[in-house]
Every structure is written in C-alpha cells, then in structure tokens.
C-alpha cells in the first residue's frame, strides 16, 4: 500500500505543478492578448490569432488535463488515507481546493471569451486576477506540508500580508512601466 501511495502522491504533485503552470501562464497570455490589440494592423490581427492558438493549446492540452488528473490522484490519495478526511487541516485544504476549482472555472469562461475576441477585461485586472492562484497555492502548500489547520490568526494575517505585498508589487510595476513608456 505504501508503494502505491508514494507513486500516486508523486503523480499528484506533478499534476499540481502543471495545473498551476497553466493557471499562472494563462492570465499572462490574456494580458499580452489584450495589449496586442493596441498594435497597428496587420500586427494586431496576427498577434490575436497567435494568442488564441497559444491559449487554446495551453488550456486544452496542459491546464484542463492537469486539473482533472490532479483531482483524480487526490481522490485516490484520500481513498488510501481516509483518516485525513476527519482532520481539520484537510477540511481547510479542501475548501481552498474548492476555491481553486471555482477559480479554474471562471478562468475557463474568460478563455472562451478571449477565443471569441470578446475583451471584457483590462490588462491590469488580469494582473491582479493572476495573483488569486498564487494566494491559493500558498495556502494549500502550507496546509499540505504542516498538516494542521494553522493558527487561524497567523495564517490569515500571513495571507493578507502576501496579498498586500502582491498588490504593492503590481502598483510598482505599473509605475515603472509608465515611466518606461513615457521615455524617462
């Protein structure tokens, strides 16, 4: 049983990594897609077509299969270790995983809009959106490694501080980029 557990856990971790790779890179592609529209023709059309291909391949070949295989291997791990389902840290982790699945589903809806050239988001919104997966990743990894529910005050404060740091980083990046574009 232990041998199967380690193989399944290894596969689960690989699929977590590839799933998050897709969730991290897709918003970057959306940002480039949005910003590519500001280019003169025919460059804007060429870039739009290329970004749609890249988004489609990333989403359908890497991100979705990784998400499904991640959930399947997670279910297998829980089947092998059913006692985890009675532990508080697992309840909290599963809540974050549910949040991640909602994030994935919303990203899927965004993907469908971008495939139709239906641009409803700004590049700044997508930069902020991209950090949602980062926050979820931090929470899930700490819960999986520490295997406790964390001290709620420290955990919550830590996530809030991380969110604030990310937002400050986005603002700093925007200022640097605006200076570069202004030629300073």
C-alpha positions, -999 to 999 in steps of 0.1 A, spaced: 0 0 0 28 24 8 44 19 -26 11 28 -43 8 58 -20 42 72 -30 36 68 -67 2 84 -65 15 112 -44 43 118 -69 18 119 -97 -5 142 -77 24 167 -71 34 166 -108 -2 174 -118 -5 202 -92 26 218 -107 14 215 -143 -21 227 -134 -7 258 -116 17 264 -145 -14 267 -167 -33 288 -142 -3 311 -139 6 314 -176 -30 318 -190 -36 352 -175 -2 363 -188 -13 353 -223 -46 372 -217 -26 403 -208 -5 400 -240 -36 394 -260 -53 425 -246 -22 446 -251 -17 432 -286 -50 448 -297 -34 482 -294 -8 474 -321 -14 487 -356 -29 464 -383 -19 439 -395 2 432 -364 -29 433 -341 -47 406 -361 -16 384 -364 -9 387 -327 -46 380 -319 -46 348 -340 -13 336 -324 -25 343 -289 -58 324 -295 -37 294 -306 -14 296 -276 -43 300 -252 -62 271 -268 -32 247 -266 -22 257 -230 -58 254 -218 -68 222 -235 -35 203 -236 -20 212 -203 -43 230 -179 -75 210 -181 -59 176 -182 -37 185 -153 -67 197 -133 -86 165 -139 -56 143 -132 -48 163 -101 -83 158 -87 -83 121 -97 -50 115 -79 -61 135 -49 -92 113 -47 -70 82 -48 -49 96 -20 -79 102 1 -92 67 -6 -58 53 6 -57 76 36 -94 80 46 -84 92 81 -73 126 66 -110 134 60 -116 136 97 -87 161 102 -93 198 103 -63 207 81 -78 186 53 -112 203 56 -94 237 53 -73 224 24 -103 210 6 -121 244 10 -91 261 -8 -91 234 -34 -128 241 -40 -119 278 -43 -93 268 -68 -118 248 -88 -141 279 -89 -111 300 -100 -104 275 -127 -140 275 -139 -140 313 -140 -107 312 -160 -124 288 -184 -152 313 -190 -126 340 -196 -108 317 -220 -140 312 -240 -144 350 -243 -109 355 -254 -113 328 -280 -142 349 -294 -122 382 -292 -147 393 -265 -125 415 -244 -141 425 -211 -110 428 -190 -81 452 -187 -45 441 -185 -44 455 -150 -74 434 -140 -57 403 -154 -25 411 -135 -45 412 -102 -66 382 -112 -34 362 -118 -24 365 -81 -55 347 -69 -39 314 -78 -8 324 -60 -27 330 -28 -45 297 -31 -12 279 -38 4 293 -7 -25 282 15 -27 247 1 11 241 2 14 252 38 -16 231 48 -4 200 30 31 203 44 23 214 80 -8 191 82 -26 213 107 -53 239 103 -27 266 111 -32 291 138 -60 310 121 -48 344 132 -12 338 118 -25 321 87 -50 348 79 -25 376 87 1 359 65 -22 355 35 -34 391 39 2 403 41 11 383 10 -19 398 -8 -8 433 2 27 427 -10 14 414 -43 -8 445 -48 22 467 -39 43 449 -65 16 453 -91 15 491 -84 52 494 -85 54 475 -118 27 498 -132 47 529 -122 80 515 -137 62 506 -169 45 540 -172 79 557 -168 94 534 -195 66 542 -219 70 579 -212 106 576 -222 121 586 -189 
